[in-house]
């Protein structure tokens, strides 16, 4: 068994343990039960209307000057009344479509095994007299399933009865026989809405017959059955027969259409998946274990190896039409926690943290598409709440609306102004990696700078600009309310956005850099820690899952041990003082990412250990939000590869840091294919005694090479010429 897959000796009993496949549009949760097989179908566009689709940001701009006056005068609770009085409103919740169910008389299940191949995206289950394989095609945007030796009779139906499905869901089934087999459909209209979704499954039967058994079809005497499924969200009615013809026309005229469809899919999926690999020298015996058993071996290196591979696989598979949601692309329940949405003040960026370095531009493109689609709504937020031009990103979105309407007294998310810079940072990293600006990123950055030009108008007694109101997600000072002044994240975001926009737009550079220079510095508190609020008198609250105030350390390069050692030391002290609060997985891995930037390998290992020891992973190797597999959530699964890369390789456009935070738990290994922000690919091999790096630059550039905290040396790279850092030379 290689690290590029996982397996189990029994079918999934819970949807959380179902193996996952996806193409960034459609998702599939595969149970692999020979006698009652289920494939739950999902799609990124499936969000249930709940009234919030009409919600708009609160019109508060006229009241902003008064709020600023009160906060600057020391009224620590003034922002609690900066609202239009609405109750907390959740975004449209993500939900599953239906299950494809295949039932047959009990057969021989001897020799059962189900396996997920990360390199192909195939989930396969086998027993003595039955085989089923499922993948979601990146080439044709369909879910493909093949069942061989299905038995004397196989009943196939589309079943919407999933946990939490609304009783008033308007469901209609369709089933017609075709020369190839059958065409099944399920249309579901949301209660009180004109919106609906329709799933269509085209069934091809080989060597058998089909008869209608409403709401599905019964296949008898077949050698194999092929199912091709697609879901569409729509208003009005979908032409099911036309949709069926479209699916039929996808099928290659070959003896094995499944294999032909897979062959079209593989170049898109496998090429992306295999760009980066990690080998930590895992014990072969542990590598051979099923995932459920390997998850118990938290002290070996085989587990992080497989979780790295699974994390990149799931991140790739959930990114396309949208970037990954809180649940990636998968759920088996209509009642998804936190609406299964995109929480942008921590979770989305943690999930996509590895996209540039781990060579997954597919993920970055999905994020870019989300931002570009929502920019008009971001403009509405800026005008309505702050009375400015430019853009302000929401802290919570369903993927459709980018309006800021999800907020409350304890979560005044509408006050958060750092979101646009935070969300654009991965796109900037991507541009640096490939060496060319994306016009969409450039345009969005100009709008962020425009917002700050209009918003940053108030000054303190020293003539420094003040960010007011300011908010540090999702924390509050120990002696003040949530909405306050000069949160460290807001200061870092404003500085970074203005300087980055200036780099993309030289014609405005002087003006934007001058504005950034007027922002106040970070504050170091009486504990010697970087303060979460730079405004004097605001006391820190240490026991919190978010580490927003360390935004300057990760993902930014504002605070680092090389250029700003005093601030780096204060940031490290802040990290030491930070509690885990409710043990959220994203808090632990955020902690690890910051620790890696600060060269603290032991702290990286401790944070990883808390996740590995905390029973955060389901048998599917998808993760949970809390320990003991509580609340299905993709944060840990998707963020873990970023942590492992950051502890081994870090880069900026002019710096390369190798093995900055190698924990003692990973004494040797190989990381291949990782990308840098100065346009090179790196293969890194290390042992306790020595290390070798092969750098393959695509640009001619000079960077500082750092191996230890004691110094650096220049490294001259020439485009197209491999540069080998041999043992003893660095």
C-alpha positions in Angstrom: 0.0 0.0 0.0 1.4 3.4 -1.0 0.6 6.7 0.7 -1.4 7.7 -2.3 -4.7 6.1 -1.2 -6.5 4.6 1.7 -8.7 1.5 2.4 -11.1 -0.1 4.8 -12.2 -3.7 5.4 -15.9 -2.9 5.8 -18.5 -0.6 4.2 -19.1 2.8 5.6 -21.8 2.7 8.3 -21.9 6.6 8.6 -21.8 9.1 5.8 -18.9 10.8 7.6 -16.8 7.6 6.8 -17.8 7.4 3.2 -14.9 7.7 0.7 -14.9 11.0 -1.2 -14.6 11.9 -4.8 -15.1 15.2 -6.5 -14.2 17.5 -9.4 -14.8 20.9 -7.7 -18.4 21.0 -9.0 -20.0 17.6 -8.2 -19.1 15.5 -5.1 -19.7 11.9 -4.2 -19.7 10.2 -0.9 -19.3 6.5 -1.5 -20.4 3.9 1.1 -19.4 0.7 -0.8 -22.0 -1.6 0.6 -22.4 -4.7 -1.7 -26.1 -5.2 -0.8 -27.3 -1.7 -0.3 -24.8 0.6 -1.9 -25.2 4.4 -1.6 -23.5 7.2 -3.3 -24.6 10.6 -1.9 -24.5 13.3 -4.6 -23.5 16.9 -3.8 -22.9 20.0 -5.9 -21.2 23.3 -4.9 -24.3 25.2 -6.1 -26.8 23.5 -3.8 -27.7 26.0 -1.2 -31.2 26.1 0.3 -33.0 29.4 0.1 -33.8 30.8 3.5 -34.6 34.4 2.8 -30.9 35.5 3.1 -30.6 35.5 -0.7 -32.4 38.9 -0.5 -30.3 40.3 2.4 -28.2 43.4 2.0 -25.6 45.0 4.2 -26.9 47.4 6.8 -26.9 51.1 5.8 -24.8 52.5 8.6 -22.5 54.9 6.9 -24.2 58.1 8.2 -23.6 56.9 11.7 -20.0 56.0 11.3 -18.4 59.4 12.3 -20.4 59.4 15.5 -19.2 55.8 16.3 -15.6 56.8 15.6 -15.9 59.8 17.9 -17.2 57.6 20.7 -14.7 54.9 20.3 -11.8 57.3 20.2 -13.2 59.1 23.3 -12.9 55.8 25.2 -16.5 54.4 25.0 -15.5 50.8 24.9 -19.0 49.5 24.2 -20.0 52.1 21.5 -19.9 49.6 18.6 -22.5 47.4 20.1 -25.2 49.8 18.9 -23.7 50.1 15.4 -26.4 48.0 13.8 -29.7 48.4 12.1 -31.3 46.1 14.8 -31.6 43.0 12.7 -31.2 39.5 14.3 -28.4 37.2 13.3 -29.1 35.9 9.9 -27.4 32.8 8.5 -26.4 32.4 4.9 -28.1 29.9 2.7 -27.1 26.4 4.0 -25.3 23.9 1.8 -27.0 20.5 1.5 -26.8 17.2 -0.4 -28.9 16.4 -3.4 -29.8 12.8 -3.0 -28.4 9.3 -2.8 -28.0 6.9 -5.7 -29.1 3.6 -4.1 -28.3 0.2 -5.5 -30.0 -2.7 -3.7 -29.7 -6.4 -4.4 -30.5 -9.7 -2.7 -27.8 -10.5 -0.1 -24.8 -11.9 -1.8 -21.4 -13.3 -0.9 -19.4 -10.5 0.8 -16.4 -12.7 1.5 -13.1 -10.8 0.8 -14.7 -7.4 1.1 -12.4 -4.3 0.8 -13.0 -0.7 -0.3 -10.2 1.5 -1.5 -9.8 5.1 -2.5 -7.1 5.9 -5.0 -5.9 9.5 -4.6 -4.1 9.4 -8.0 -7.3 8.7 -9.9 -10.1 9.8 -7.6 -11.7 6.3 -7.9 -13.5 4.8 -4.9 -13.7 1.0 -5.5 -15.3 -1.7 -3.4 -15.0 -5.4 -4.0 -16.3 -8.6 -2.6 -16.4 -12.2 -3.8 -19.2 -11.7 -6.4 -19.4 -7.9 -6.8 -17.3 -4.8 -7.7 -18.3 -1.1 -7.7 -16.1 1.8 -8.8 -17.0 5.5 -8.6 -15.2 8.6 -9.8 -16.2 12.2 -10.5 -15.0 13.3 -13.9 -13.0 16.6 -14.3 -13.3 16.2 -18.0 -17.1 15.7 -18.4 -18.5 17.0 -15.1 -20.4 13.8 -14.2 -20.4 11.2 -11.5 -19.6 7.8 -13.0 -20.2 4.4 -11.4 -19.7 0.9 -12.7 -21.0 -2.2 -11.0 -19.8 -5.6 -12.3 -21.5 -8.9 -11.4 -24.4 -7.1 -9.9 -26.3 -10.3 -9.2 -29.5 -11.7 -10.4 -31.4 -8.5 -9.6 -30.3 -4.9 -8.9 -32.8 -2.2 -7.9 -31.6 1.4 -8.7 -33.3 4.5 -7.5 -32.6 8.1 -6.6 -33.5 8.7 -2.9 -33.9 12.2 -1.4 -34.5 10.8 2.1 -31.4 12.1 3.8 -31.1 13.4 7.3 -32.6 16.8 7.8 -34.3 17.0 4.4 -37.3 19.4 4.6 -40.6 17.6 4.9 -42.1 20.2 2.5 -39.5 19.6 -0.2 -41.4 19.2 -3.5 -40.0 16.0 -5.0 -40.8 14.4 -8.3 -39.4 11.2 -9.7 -39.0 10.1 -13.3 -38.1 6.8 -14.8 -38.2 5.7 -18.4 -36.7 2.8 -20.3 -34.1 3.5 -23.0 -32.4 1.2 -25.5 -29.3 1.3 -23.3 -31.2 0.7 -20.1 -33.0 3.5 -18.3 -33.1 7.2 -17.5 -33.9 8.2 -13.9 -34.5 11.7 -12.6 -35.3 13.4 -9.3 -36.5 17.0 -9.2 -36.6 18.8 -5.8 -38.2 22.2 -5.4 -37.3 24.1 -2.2 -40.3 25.0 0.0 -41.7 28.4 -0.7 -39.3 29.1 -3.6 -39.1 29.0 -7.4 -35.7 27.5 -7.1 -35.2 23.7 -7.6 -32.5 21.2 -8.5 -32.7 18.2 -10.7 -30.5 15.1 -10.8 -30.5 12.9 -13.9 -28.9 9.4 -14.0 -28.4 7.6 -17.3 -28.2 3.8 -16.8 -26.4 1.5 -19.3 -27.1 -2.2 -18.8 -24.8 -4.8 -20.3 -26.0 -8.3 -20.8 -29.3 -8.0 -18.9 -32.8 -6.5 -19.0 -34.4 -3.5 -17.3 -37.9 -3.1 -16.0 -39.6 -0.1 -14.3 -40.1 -0.4 -10.6 -41.2 3.1 -9.6 -39.5 5.3 -8.6 -36.6 3.4 -10.1 -35.6 0.5 -12.3 -34.8 -3.2 -11.8 -31.9 -4.7 -13.7 -31.8 -8.5 -14.0 -29.2 -10.9 -15.4 -26.7 -8.1 -16.2 -22.9 -8.6 -16.5 -22.4 -4.9 -15.6 -24.2 -1.6 -15.1 -22.9 1.9 -15.8 -24.5 4.9 -14.2 -23.7 8.5 -15.3 -25.2 11.3 -13.1 -25.3 15.0 -13.2 -27.1 17.6 -11.1 -28.3 21.1 -12.1 -29.8 23.9 -9.9 -32.4 25.9 -11.7 -35.6 27.8 -11.7 -38.6 26.6 -13.7 -38.4 23.1 -15.1 -35.4 21.2 -16.5 -35.8 19.3 -19.7 -35.0 15.8 -18.3 -35.1 14.0 -21.7 -32.6 16.6 -23.2 -30.4 16.2 -20.1 -30.5 12.5 -20.6 -29.5 12.8 -24.2 -26.6 14.9 -23.2 -25.4 12.2 -20.8 -25.9 9.5 -23.4 -23.9 11.6 -25.9 -21.0 11.7 -23.5 -20.5 7.9 -23.6 -17.7 6.8 -25.9 -18.6 4.2 -28.5 -16.3 1.6 -27.0 -16.5 -1.8 -25.3 -15.8 -0.2 -22.0 -17.2 3.4 -21.8 -16.3 3.5 -18.1 -12.6 3.1 -18.9 -12.9 5.6 -21.7 -14.5 8.2 -19.4 -11.8 7.5 -16.8 -9.1 8.0 -19.4 -10.5 11.5 -20.3 -10.5 12.4 -16.6 -7.1 11.2 -15.5 -4.9 13.7 -17.3 -6.7 16.6 -15.4 -6.8 14.9 -12.0 -3.6 12.8 -11.9 -1.3 15.5 -13.3 -2.5 17.9 -10.6 -2.3 15.4 -7.8 1.2 14.1 -8.6 2.9 17.5 -8.8 3.9 17.4 -5.1 4.7 14.3 -2.9 5.9 13.9 0.6 7.8 10.8 1.9 8.6 10.7 5.6 10.0 7.2 5.6 6.9 5.6 7.1 7.0 2.1 8.4 5.9 -0.2 5.6 3.7 -2.2 8.0 1.9 1.0 9.1 1.6 2.1 5.5 -0.3 -1.1 4.8 -2.9 -0.5 7.5 -6.5 0.6 6.7 -7.1 4.3 7.5 -9.1 3.5 10.6 -6.2 1.6 12.1 -3.5 4.0 11.0 -5.3 6.8 12.7 -4.5 5.1 16.0 -0.7 5.1 15.2 -0.2 8.7 15.9 3.5 8.4 16.8 4.7 7.1 13.5 5.3 9.0 10.3 3.1 6.9 8.1 0.0 8.8 9.4 1.2 12.3 8.5 2.3 10.9 5.1 -1.1 9.6 4.3 -2.9 12.7 5.7 -0.7 14.9 3.6 -1.6 13.0 0.5 -5.3 12.8 1.5 -5.4 16.5 2.3 -4.0 17.5 -1.2 -6.4 15.0 -2.8 -9.5 16.3 -1.0 -8.4 20.0 -1.5 -8.1 19.4 -5.2 -11.3 17.4 -5.4 -13.4 20.1 -3.6 -12.1 23.1 -5.7 -13.5 24.2 -9.0 -16.8 26.1 -9.2 -16.0 27.2 -5.7 -13.1 26.8 -3.3 -13.7 24.3 -0.4 -16.5 25.0 2.0 -16.4 24.4 5.7 -17.3 20.8 4.7 -15.2 20.8 1.5 -17.7 19.6 -1.1 -19.4 16.9 0.9 -22.2 16.4 3.3 -24.8 13.7 3.9 -27.0 15.9 6.1 -29.2 18.9 5.3 -28.4 20.4 8.7 -24.7 21.3 8.1 -22.9 23.1 10.9 -22.5 26.9 10.3 -24.5 26.4 7.1 -21.6 24.5 5.5 -20.7 27.9 4.1 -17.4 29.8 3.5 -16.1 31.4 6.7 -13.5 33.8 5.4 -12.1 35.2 8.7 -10.0 32.0 9.3 -11.2 28.8 7.8 -11.2 29.4 4.0 -7.6 30.7 4.0 -6.4 28.0 6.3 -7.9 25.4 4.0 -6.3 27.0 0.9 -3.0 27.8 2.6 -1.0 25.2 0.6 -2.4 26.1 -2.8 0.6 28.0 -4.2 3.4 25.9 -2.6 1.7 22.6 -3.1 1.2 23.3 -6.8 -2.6 23.4 -6.9 -3.4 26.4 -9.1 -6.9 24.8 -9.5 -7.6 25.8 -5.9 -6.3 29.3 -6.4 -8.4 29.7 -9.5 -11.5 28.6 -7.6 -10.8 31.2 -5.0 -10.2 33.9 -7.7 -13.5 33.0 -9.3 -15.4 33.3 -6.0 -13.8 36.8 -5.3 -14.3 38.0 -8.9 -18.0 37.0 -8.8 -18.6 38.7 -5.5 -16.8 42.0 -6.0 -20.0 44.0 -6.8 -21.4 42.9 -3.4 -18.1 43.8 -1.7 -18.6 47.3 -3.2 -22.1 47.5 -1.7 -20.6 46.6 1.7 -18.1 49.4 1.6 -20.7 52.0 0.6 -23.5 50.9 2.9 -21.5 50.3 6.1 -18.5 52.7 5.8 -19.6 55.2 3.1 -16.5 54.6 1.1 -15.5 53.5 -2.4 -13.6 50.3 -2.9 -14.5 46.9 -1.4 -15.1 45.2 1.9 -15.3 41.4 2.1 -17.8 39.5 4.2 -16.8 37.2 7.0 -19.3 34.6 5.9 -20.8 33.7 2.5 -22.8 30.9 0.9 -20.8 31.3 -2.3 -23.6 33.3 -4.1 -23.9 36.5 -2.2 -20.9 38.5 -1.0 -23.0 40.9 1.0 -22.1 41.4 4.7 -25.3 40.6 6.6 -24.2 37.8 9.0 -23.4 39.6 12.2 -24.5 40.1 15.8 -23.5 41.8 19.0 -21.0 39.1 19.9 -19.9 38.6 16.4 -19.8 42.1 14.8 -18.5 40.6 11.6 -19.7 43.6 9.6 -16.9 45.7 11.3 -14.1 43.5 9.9 -12.1 45.4 7.2 -9.1 43.1 6.8 -11.1 40.4 4.9 -10.3 41.6 1.3 -6.5 41.6 1.9 -6.7 38.2 3.7 -8.6 36.6 0.8 -6.4 38.1 -1.9 -3.2 37.0 -0.2 -3.3 33.5 -1.8 -3.8 35.1 -5.2 -0.8 37.3 -4.7 1.2 34.3 -3.7 0.1 32.5 -6.9 1.1 35.5 -9.0 4.5 35.6 -7.4 4.9 31.8 -7.9 4.1 31.9 -11.6 5.8 35.3 -12.2 2.9 37.2 -13.8 0.1 39.3 -12.4 -3.5 38.2 -12.8 -5.5 41.2 -14.0 -8.3 40.2 -11.7 -6.0 40.3 -8.7 -4.6 43.6 -9.8 -8.1 45.1 -10.2 -9.3 43.9 -6.8 -6.2 45.2 -5.0 -6.8 48.6 -6.5 -10.3 48.6 -5.0 -9.0 47.5 -1.6 -6.5 50.5 -1.7 -9.3 52.8 -2.7 -11.3 51.7 0.4 -8.4 52.5 2.7 -7.9 55.9 1.1 -11.5 56.7 2.0 -11.7 54.9 5.3 -8.4 55.9 6.9 -9.2 59.5 7.8 -8.9 59.6 11.6 -5.7 60.2 13.5 -4.4 59.8 17.0 -2.6 62.3 19.2 0.7 61.5 17.4 -0.8 62.1 14.0 -0.9 58.4 13.2 -3.8 57.0 11.3 -6.4 55.0 13.3 -8.4 52.0 12.2 -11.7 52.7 13.8 -13.9 50.7 14.2 -11.7 47.7 14.3 -12.3 44.0 15.0 -10.1 41.0 15.6 -12.0 37.9 14.6 -13.6 36.6 16.8 -12.0 37.9 20.0 -12.5 40.9 22.2 -10.2 42.8 24.6 -10.4 41.7 28.2 -11.5 45.2 29.2 -13.6 46.3 26.2 -16.2 45.2 23.7 -15.6 43.4 20.4 -15.7 46.5 18.2 -12.8 48.7 19.1 -9.6 50.5 17.7 -6.5 49.3 15.9 -6.7 45.5 15.9 -3.3 44.2 14.9 -4.8 42.2 12.0 -6.5 45.3 10.6 -3.2 47.3 10.8 -1.2 44.5 9.1 -3.9 44.1 6.4 -4.1 47.8 5.6 -0.3 48.1 5.3 0.0 44.9 3.2 -2.9 45.8 0.9 -1.6 49.3 0.2 2.0 48.2 -0.4 0.8 45.2 -2.6 -1.6 47.4 -4.6 1.3 49.8 -5.1 3.5 47.0 -6.5 0.7 46.1 -9.0 -0.1 49.7 -9.9 3.2 51.8 -10.0 1.2 54.8 -11.2 -0.4 55.1 -7.7 2.5 53.7 -5.7 3.7 56.9 -4.1 0.3 57.8 -2.8 -0.6 54.4 -1.4 2.8 53.8 0.2 2.6 57.2 1.9 -0.8 56.3 3.3 0.6 53.0 4.6 3.5 54.8 6.3 1.1 56.8 8.5 -0.3 53.7 10.1 0.9 53.0 13.7 3.3 50.3 14.6 2.4 47.1 16.4 2.4 47.3 20.2 4.2 45.0 22.6 2.3 44.5 25.8 3.5 44.2 29.4 3.9 40.5 29.0 6.4 41.1 26.2 3.8 39.8 23.7 2.6 41.3 20.4 -0.7 42.9 21.5 -3.8 41.9 19.7 -4.9 45.6 19.8 -2.3 48.3 19.2 -4.4 50.9 20.8 -3.1 51.8 24.3 -5.1 50.5 27.3 -6.7 47.5 25.5 -5.9 44.3 27.4 -5.3 40.9 25.7 -7.6 37.9 25.9 -5.3 35.0 25.5 -7.5 31.9 25.6 -9.0 32.0 22.1 -9.0 29.7 19.0 -8.2 32.5 16.5 -4.7 34.0 16.1 -5.8 36.9 14.0 -3.2 39.3 15.6 -0.4 37.1 14.2 -1.5 37.8 10.6 1.8 39.7 10.1 3.7 36.5 10.8 1.5 34.1 8.8 0.5 34.4 6.0 2.2 37.8 5.6 6.0 38.4 5.8 5.7 41.6 7.8 7.1 40.0 11.0 9.9 37.4 10.7 13.0 36.4 12.6 15.3 37.8 9.9 14.1 41.4 9.3 12.2 42.1 12.4 13.7 40.0 15.2 12.2 42.0 18.1 8.7 41.8 16.7 9.2 38.1 15.9 10.2 37.5 19.5 7.1 39.4 20.7 4.9 37.3 18.3 6.5 34.1 19.6 5.7 35.2 23.2 2.1 35.9 22.1 2.0 32.4 20.6 3.3 30.9 23.8 0.5 32.6 25.8 -2.3 31.7 23.4 -4.7 29.1 24.7 -6.6 26.5 22.7 -10.0 27.6 23.9 -12.5 25.0 22.5 -9.9 22.8 20.8 -11.0 23.7 17.3 -8.9 22.0 14.7 -8.3 25.2 12.8 -6.9 26.8 15.9 -4.3 24.1 16.4 -3.1 24.2 12.8 -3.1 28.0 12.6 -0.9 27.8 15.7 1.4 25.4 13.8 1.6 27.6 10.8 2.7 30.6 12.8 5.1 28.5 14.8 6.7 27.3 11.6 7.3 30.8 10.5 8.9 31.6 13.9 11.2 28.5 13.5 9.7 26.7 16.5 9.7 23.0 15.4 8.8 21.7 18.8 5.7 23.9 18.9 4.8 22.7 15.4 5.1 19.1 16.5 3.0 19.8 19.6 0.2 21.5 17.6 0.2 18.6 15.1 0.2 16.1 17.9 -2.9 17.7 19.4 -4.7 17.1 16.1 -3.4 13.6 15.5 -4.0 12.5 19.1 -7.4 14.3 19.4 -9.4 11.9 17.1 -10.1 14.6 14.6 -10.2 12.3 11.5 -13.0 10.1 10.2 -12.2 6.8 8.4 -12.6 8.7 5.2 -9.6 10.8 6.3 -11.9 13.9 6.2 -11.7 15.7 9.4 -13.8 17.1 12.2 -14.0 20.6 13.8 -13.7 19.3 17.3 -12.0 16.4 19.0 -13.6 12.9 19.0 -14.8 13.4 15.4 -17.4 16.0 16.4 -18.8 18.1 13.5 -17.7 17.2 10.0 -15.4 19.9 8.8 -12.5 20.2 6.3 -10.2 22.6 8.1 -7.8 20.1 9.5 -7.8 17.8 6.4 -7.0 20.7 4.1 -4.7 22.8 6.3 -2.4 19.9 7.4 -0.4 19.8 4.1 0.4 23.5 4.5 1.8 22.9 7.9 4.0 20.1 6.7 5.3 22.2 3.8 5.9 25.3 6.0 8.0 23.4 8.5 10.3 22.2 5.6 10.3 25.0 3.0 9.4 28.7 3.2 9.8 31.3 0.5 9.3 34.9 -0.4 10.1 36.6 -3.7 13.6 37.2 -2.5 14.2 34.6 0.2 14.4 30.8 0.6 14.3 29.1 4.0 15.0 25.4 4.2 14.1 23.2 7.1 13.1 26.2 9.3 11.0 24.2 11.8 11.8 20.5 11.4 10.3 18.7 14.4 12.1 15.8 16.0 9.2 13.5 14.9 10.3 13.8 11.2 14.1 13.0 11.2 14.3 12.2 7.5 12.2 12.4 4.4 11.7 13.8 0.9 9.5 16.6 -0.3 9.3 16.8 -4.1 7.8 19.4 -6.4 7.1 22.2 -3.9 6.8 25.7 -5.5 8.4 28.9 -4.3 7.3 32.5 -4.6 10.5 33.4 -6.6 9.5 31.0 -9.4 11.3 27.7 -8.7 10.4 24.1 -8.0 12.3 22.4 -5.1 13.0 18.8 -4.3 14.3 18.5 -0.7 15.8 15.4 0.9 17.0 15.3 4.5 18.4 13.0 7.2 19.6 13.7 10.7 23.1 14.1 9.3 22.6 16.0 6.0 20.3 17.5 3.5 20.2 18.0 -0.3 18.0 20.4 -2.3 17.6 20.5 -6.0 16.2 23.9 -7.2 14.7 24.2 -10.7 14.2 27.9 -11.4 11.9 29.3 -14.1 13.3 32.8 -13.6 16.8 34.2 -13.2 16.9 35.7 -9.7 19.0 36.3 -6.7 17.6 35.2 -3.3 18.8 34.9 0.2 19.3 31.3 1.3 18.7 30.7 5.0 19.3 27.3 6.6 19.9 28.5 10.2 18.8 31.5 12.2 22.4 32.7 12.3 22.8 34.0 8.8 22.1 33.9 5.1 24.0 33.8 1.9 23.0 35.0 -1.6 21.9 32.3 -4.1 22.1 33.1 -7.8 19.6 31.1 -9.9 19.4 31.0 -13.7 16.2 30.1 -15.4 16.2 26.6 -16.8 19.4 25.5 -15.0 19.1 23.2 -12.0 20.9 24.3 -8.9 22.0 21.6 -6.5 22.6 22.4 -2.8 24.7 19.4 -1.8 25.4 18.3 1.8 27.9 20.6 3.5 27.4 23.5 1.1 24.5 25.3 2.9 
